[in-house]
């Protein structure tokens, strides 16, 4: 730009440069050659505008160029930010799938867990039934239904009266005899001397304070022979109609006669209890009963028993057993 150009002309030239480019007409002769200044006294005339067709063509060219530039910029942006022109993903399907799938899985897992639990309960029930069958006492077929089998002689000391014992006949009365009461000074219900050598307060006897005796017997509840000896105390004369027996399968397996009236060994034989034992080792594990029998009707001839109990060792006084008879064919 010429340094001699005034500010107004500079602004005019800048405006012409920013305006769309037009085809200029040849300079009039009034301009000095090579100087770029109008001759003095002549007014510079504006350059006539080009034709309308040429101006529209230039505008289209610029528009196409702008579009190409925009497309290029858009492509460049799409490479640097791949997701900028994509439609935002809807979160509803994802939430729906995420919520439904775990809920369904949990339900199936719960159902699967419940089924084994029920199966386990059935297995336990079966095991318990099997255990009950295994522990059924021996000789089940020979024992009446709905009866209890004890592990020892039930109420063997008669502290509960005749509970657990079957009483037949009138010989043993309606209840055991209370020894303390019978020995009292105002009662003196004994023969010769007071009752002696006993452990319990009660005993079963056919003695009824000196009156005439009658026959009868008492039979215990079922018990299992878990120890080899049956110990108890007894007062008994030598008499074939007075004895103690073991019942197996409702038949007599063992019969024992006792004699505590042997005065050559003991004193006060008619009122002193003696320790005796019945050996049961051959029938260990079997279910049996003990029965006390008194068939005699003689006056002052009676039997008294107390303190029945299974033991691992015998407890027997010498010279008391009269004889023992065993029917071993019953246990073969």
C-alpha positions in Angstrom: 0.0 0.0 0.0 1.2 3.6 -0.9 2.3 5.5 2.2 0.8 8.7 0.6 -2.7 7.2 0.7 -5.0 8.9 3.2 -7.0 7.0 5.9 -10.2 7.3 4.0 -8.7 5.7 1.0 -7.2 2.9 3.1 -10.6 2.0 4.5 -12.1 2.0 1.1 -9.5 -0.4 -0.2 -9.9 -2.8 2.9 -13.6 -2.8 2.3 -13.1 -3.7 -1.3 -10.7 -6.5 -0.4 -13.3 -8.0 2.0 -16.1 -7.7 -0.5 -16.6 -10.5 -3.2 -14.0 -10.3 -5.9 -15.3 -8.6 -9.0 -13.7 -8.2 -12.5 -12.3 -4.7 -12.8 -12.7 -2.5 -15.8 -9.6 -1.0 -17.5 -8.4 2.1 -15.8 -9.5 5.4 -17.5 -6.9 7.5 -19.2 -7.1 10.1 -16.4 -4.8 7.9 -14.2 -1.1 8.5 -14.4 0.7 5.4 -15.6 2.5 3.5 -12.9 1.6 5.9 -10.2 -1.8 4.4 -9.0 -3.1 8.0 -8.4 -5.8 9.9 -10.2 -4.8 12.9 -12.1 -5.5 16.2 -10.4 -8.8 17.7 -11.1 -10.3 14.4 -12.1 -12.7 12.5 -10.0 -12.2 8.7 -9.6 -15.1 6.8 -10.8 -16.4 3.6 -9.2 -15.8 0.4 -11.0 -19.0 -0.8 -12.6 -20.4 -4.1 -11.1 -20.1 -7.3 -13.0 -23.1 -8.9 -14.6 -25.7 -10.8 -12.5 -24.8 -14.2 -13.9 -21.2 -14.0 -13.0 -22.0 -12.9 -9.4 -24.5 -15.9 -8.8 -21.9 -18.4 -10.0 -19.3 -17.1 -7.6 -21.8 -17.3 -4.7 -22.6 -21.0 -5.6 -18.9 -21.8 -5.7 -18.4 -20.3 -2.2 -21.5 -22.3 -0.9 -20.2 -25.6 -2.3 -16.8 -24.9 -0.8 -18.4 -24.2 2.6 -20.4 -27.4 2.5 -17.3 -29.4 1.6 -15.4 -27.8 4.5 -18.3 -28.6 6.9 -18.4 -32.3 5.7 -14.6 -32.6 6.1 -14.9 -31.1 9.7 -17.7 -33.5 10.5 -15.8 -36.5 9.3 -12.8 -35.4 11.3 -14.9 -34.9 14.5 -16.5 -38.4 14.0 -13.1 -40.0 14.0 -11.9 -38.2 17.1 -15.3 -38.6 18.9 -16.9 -41.8 17.6 -20.1 -41.6 19.6 -20.9 -37.9 19.2 -23.3 -38.4 16.3 -24.9 -41.7 17.6 -28.3 -41.7 19.1 -28.0 -42.1 22.9 -28.8 -45.6 24.0 -32.0 -46.1 25.9 -31.3 -47.5 29.4 -34.7 -49.1 29.8 -33.9 -52.4 27.9 -30.7 -52.8 29.9 -32.5 -52.3 33.2 -35.2 -54.6 32.2 -32.8 -57.4 31.3 -30.7 -56.9 34.4 -33.6 -56.9 36.8 -35.5 -59.8 35.2 -32.6 -62.2 34.8 -31.4 -62.2 38.4 -34.9 -62.5 39.8 -35.6 -65.6 37.6 -32.3 -67.1 38.6 -32.9 -66.6 42.3 -36.3 -68.2 42.1 -34.9 -71.3 40.4 -32.1 -71.5 42.9 -34.6 -71.3 45.8 -36.7 -74.1 44.3 -33.6 -76.3 43.8 -32.5 -75.7 47.4 -35.9 -76.7 48.9 -36.1 -80.0 47.1 -32.9 -81.5 48.6 -34.0 -80.3 52.0 -37.2 -82.3 51.7 -35.3 -85.3 50.5 -33.0 -85.1 53.5 -36.0 -85.0 55.9 -37.4 -88.1 54.3 -34.0 -89.9 54.7 -33.9 -89.0 58.4 -37.4 -90.4 58.9 -36.5 -93.6 57.2 -33.3 -94.0 59.3 -35.3 -93.5 62.5 -37.8 -96.2 61.5 -35.0 -98.6 60.7 -33.4 -98.0 64.1 -36.7 -98.7 65.9 -37.0 -102.0 64.0 -33.4 -103.0 64.9 -33.9 -102.4 68.6 -37.1 -104.4 68.9 -36.6 -106.8 71.9 -35.9 -110.5 71.3 -38.8 -112.9 71.1 -41.2 -110.3 69.8 -43.6 -112.9 68.5 -43.9 -114.4 72.1 -44.7 -111.1 73.8 -48.2 -109.7 73.7 -48.6 -106.5 71.7 -48.4 -103.1 73.4 -46.4 -104.2 76.4 -43.3 -102.7 77.9 -40.1 -104.7 78.3 -37.9 -103.4 81.1 -34.1 -103.6 81.5 -34.6 -105.0 85.1 -37.4 -106.4 87.3 -39.9 -103.6 87.4 -40.9 -102.7 91.0 -38.7 -105.5 92.3 -38.8 -104.1 95.9 -42.6 -103.8 95.9 -42.4 -100.1 96.9 -45.3 -99.4 94.5 -47.5 -102.2 95.8 -48.1 -104.9 93.3 -47.8 -102.4 90.4 -46.2 -104.3 87.4 -47.0 -107.7 88.9 -49.8 -110.0 88.0 -51.5 -111.4 91.2 -53.3 -114.7 90.9 -55.3 -116.3 93.8 -55.6 -114.9 97.3 -52.3 -116.2 98.7 -50.4 -112.9 98.4 -53.3 -110.7 99.4 -54.1 -107.4 97.8 -50.9 -105.6 98.7 -47.3 -106.4 100.0 -46.7 -106.4 103.7 -45.2 -103.3 105.3 -42.3 -104.7 107.4 -41.9 -101.7 109.7 -45.6 -101.8 110.5 -45.6 -105.6 111.0 -42.7 -105.4 113.4 -44.2 -102.6 115.5 -44.9 -103.5 119.1 -48.7 -103.0 118.9 -49.0 -105.2 115.7 -46.3 -107.9 116.0 -47.3 -109.5 112.7 -44.5 -112.1 112.5 -43.9 -115.7 113.5 -41.6 -116.2 116.5 -39.3 -113.2 116.1 -39.5 -109.9 114.2 -38.7 -109.9 110.5 -34.9 -109.5 110.0 -32.2 -109.2 107.3 -34.2 -107.2 104.8 -33.4 -104.1 102.7 -36.8 -102.9 101.5 -39.8 -101.6 103.5 -42.2 -104.0 101.7 -42.2 -107.7 100.8 -44.7 -110.0 99.0 -45.8 -112.9 101.3 -48.5 -115.5 101.9 -48.1 -114.9 105.7 -51.1 -113.1 107.1 -50.3 -112.6 110.8 -50.9 -116.2 111.9 -54.2 -116.9 110.1 -54.7 -119.8 107.7 -52.8 -119.4 104.5 -54.2 -119.9 101.0 -52.5 -120.6 97.7 -51.6 -118.1 95.0 -48.8 -116.7 92.9 -47.4 -113.4 91.5 -45.8 -112.8 88.1 -43.5 -109.9 87.2 -43.6 -107.7 84.1 -41.4 -108.6 81.1 -37.8 -107.8 81.5 -34.7 -108.4 79.4 -31.8 -110.4 80.9 -29.0 -107.8 80.5 -27.0 -109.2 83.5 -26.2 -112.9 84.3 -27.6 -113.1 87.8 -31.0 -112.4 89.4 -30.5 -111.7 93.1 -33.3 -111.3 95.8 -34.1 -112.2 99.4 -36.4 -115.0 100.5 -38.0 -116.9 103.4 -39.2 -120.3 102.5 -39.6 -123.8 103.9 -38.6 -127.0 102.1 -41.8 -127.7 100.2 -42.4 -129.0 96.7 -45.4 -126.6 96.3 -43.4 -123.4 97.1 -40.8 -122.2 94.6 -39.6 -119.4 92.3 -39.4 -119.9 88.5 -38.3 -118.1 85.4 -40.8 -118.0 82.5 -39.5 -117.9 78.9 -42.0 -117.9 76.1 -44.7 -118.3 78.7 -43.1 -121.7 79.7 -41.1 -122.7 82.8 -37.4 -122.4 82.0 -36.0 -122.7 85.5 -37.6 -123.8 88.9 -35.7 -123.3 92.2 -36.8 -124.6 95.6 -35.3 -123.0 98.7 -35.1 -123.9 102.4 -34.4 -121.2 104.9 -35.7 -123.3 107.8 -32.5 -125.2 108.2 -31.9 -124.5 111.9 -28.5 -126.3 111.8 -27.2 -123.3 109.9 -29.4 -120.3 110.8 -31.5 -119.2 113.7 -34.9 -117.6 113.5 -35.4 -119.3 110.2 -39.1 -118.5 110.0 -38.6 -114.7 110.0 -35.1 -114.1 108.7 -34.6 -113.3 105.0 -31.7 -115.0 103.2 -29.8 -113.9 100.1 -30.3 -116.1 97.0 -29.4 -116.1 93.3 -30.8 -117.5 90.1 -28.1 -118.0 87.4 -29.4 -116.6 84.0 -26.3 -116.5 81.9 -27.6 -119.1 79.4 -30.5 -116.7 78.5 -28.7 -113.4 78.4 -30.4 -111.1 76.0 -33.7 -113.0 76.2 -37.0 -111.5 77.5 -38.4 -113.4 80.5 -40.6 -113.1 83.6 -40.1 -114.2 87.2 -43.0 -115.9 89.1 -43.3 -116.7 92.8 -45.6 -119.8 93.4 -47.2 -120.9 96.7 -49.4 -124.0 96.3 -49.4 -125.2 99.9 -52.3 -124.9 102.3 -50.4 -125.8 105.4 -50.7 -123.4 108.4 -47.5 -121.5 109.3 -46.0 -122.6 106.0 -45.5 -119.6 103.8 -43.1 -117.8 101.5 -41.8 -114.2 101.6 -39.7 -112.4 98.9 -38.3 -108.9 98.4 -35.6 -107.0 96.5 -35.5 -108.6 93.0 -32.8 -107.2 90.8 -30.4 -108.2 88.0 -26.6 -108.2 88.9 -23.2 -109.0 87.4 -22.3 -111.0 90.5 -24.2 -113.6 92.6 -25.2 -112.8 96.2 -26.2 -116.1 97.8 -26.1 -117.5 101.3 -24.7 -121.1 101.7 -27.1 -124.0 102.1 -30.3 -122.2 101.1 -30.9 -123.7 97.6 -32.7 -127.0 97.8 -32.7 -127.9 94.1 -32.7 -126.3 90.6 -34.4 -127.6 87.5 -33.7 -126.1 84.1 -35.5 -126.8 80.8 -32.6 -126.0 78.4 -34.6 -127.2 75.3 -36.5 -123.9 75.4 -33.5 -121.8 74.3 -32.2 -124.0 71.5 
